[in-house]
């Protein structure tokens, strides 16, 4: 399958902006997710932070995950709905981050992880048979990777692992899940079991997030 132009453009834009941020500290600080700045009206950070990354490995991991799953989503929902899914998951992820950290004015984070998580969950809802190669060697069901990635995100959120927006992963998963059902309601008929499995995973991780090992 040839990589869709929309996927290429998103990866290219994210890479260019991220590499610029690696070298330009002013740009990085000006456009990262930062609670106090956002609450004071600097709303562009809700979007721009998704195009910045902590380092090359953070960027590569997110863009590789997007590359593996994006075209599956585009195949089912089309380019326009894919863009709505990507941006919507990014924004919902940052809204969730703002909710969790609203009383921490200097909390900051960056990364496309919320948007990518939304696309990952969307791809699995649309095609439950999808498989991925973990570390390019171990073949596992996509939904196992998605749930594991979400668990890691909650762990990272509790332990403040890196400058990465882990709480945005949870929000992105919710965004991708809900938006996919709204944009492609046929999944409620064709893939109801996966709809229920992913719903339960999100609910349980949210309910028991404080019980996870710190």
PyMOL commands that set and color helices and strands:
alter all, ss='L'
color gray80, all
select helices_A, chain A and resi 5-23+25-31+35-39+45-51+56-77+79-100+113-126+142-159+166-183+187-190+192-207+209-211
alter helices_A, ss='H'
color red, helices_A
select strands_A, chain A and resi 33-34+108-109+131-134+138-141
alter strands_A, ss='S'
color yellow, strands_A
deselect
rebuild
show_as cartoon
